[in-house]
Amino acid sequence: MQTKFIISALAAVAAQLLLPTEGSAQQPAPVSPQVVEAYVKGTWKSPPEGWQSRIDQDETQKLCSQYRNSPPANIAQNIVAREKATVVFPADGKVLGNWKDGEKVAQTGTGGQFTDPPDAVKGGNCYACHQMAAKELSFGTLGPSLVEYGKIRKYKPEEAKETYAKIFNAQSVQACSNMPRFGYHKFLTEQQMKDVTAYLFDPESPVNKP
Ligand code: HEC
């Protein structure tokens, strides 16, 4: 379904791009956001229960789409301020859980997909975008390498707290980040976010071993 959705959305964009425009044969017509939006919505006629909110864009997503992830400075500032206000820190004040469980969160890319049962444990899929432990063979490079993340930050508690906030809501730090907002969307649990923060900040974690 997801592949179909992407193909449909791409087809809509391609159709727009290929439309000949009068007087400017070489210039593709600009893609109308309304057309793309309508097309995307049209591919999700009967979303699974609870998925409607995942299709509707919130204010931040609308702005990021409008400015193609490069909003002007004042709008970026507003986004960061709004997203920062959504961050909820653990009630017990501890942002570090168990790094071994955090490693699983980082390595798991399943859960929350339309093919998964609704009660499947969700993973953070961090490795899809980040190198984390130097020993790991396979990782994506959309995000920066996080090798020795805690070590470089001298395992400072305030750095760990900021990292927890980053994982909770990436846009509380950078407007229109390509990183998912794990806590904001309640995609990961508080415990999972603590565990993955520990994966980055525990001196015993493979992340901090060369
Ligand atoms: C879809 C890709 C993607 C996924 C999945 C992802 N990230 Fe990221 N992440 C990024 C990108 C892109 C950046 C750089 C831009 C930014 O800072 O938001 C980033 C930045 C970060 C940073 C800040 C890095 C710095 O320079 O200080 C941390 C920490 C981080 N990610 C941790 C995680 C963790 C932990 C997970 C899994 C729970 C995760 N990321 C999952 C894309 C991703």
Boltz pocket constraint, residues with backbone or C-beta under 6 A from the ligand:
constraints:
  - pocket:
      binder: B
      contacts: [[A, 105], [A, 106], [A, 124], [A, 125], [A, 126], [A, 127], [A, 128], [A, 129], [A, 130], [A, 142], [A, 143], [A, 144], [A, 146], [A, 163], [A, 166], [A, 167], [A, 170], [A, 173], [A, 174], [A, 177], [A, 178], [A, 179], [A, 180], [A, 182], [A, 196]]
      max_distance: 6.0
